[in-house]
Amino acid sequence: MAHLANVGDLLAEGLKIADLVRLEIHGPAAELDQMRDPLAAYHPAWFVREAALRR
């Protein structure tokens, strides 16, 4: 959400001159759940990260 706050104005300007074809959001389920309402207008495709590689 912090990133969206930082680029929100630029995104709004970009959407005045272009169409958003696809938006993908990837991350842990708990974090995605926090973003569903604020990003609902963009109709993103949601991808839950199931596992990650660790050293």
Phi, psi and omega in degrees: 000328178297320179296317179298321177297324180287328185250003184305315180295319179294321178297315179299318178296317180297323181288348175286334184243358182212159175262139175275114184275317182204138175231124179249134177240122182242138176165181177294147184306317182298322179285322178298320180301327179289337186260350186300311181293311182297333182256006185303324182297337181270354180049056182286161169269128184259133179230114181275127176283119182276321183206163178223156176278140177227152177271000000 
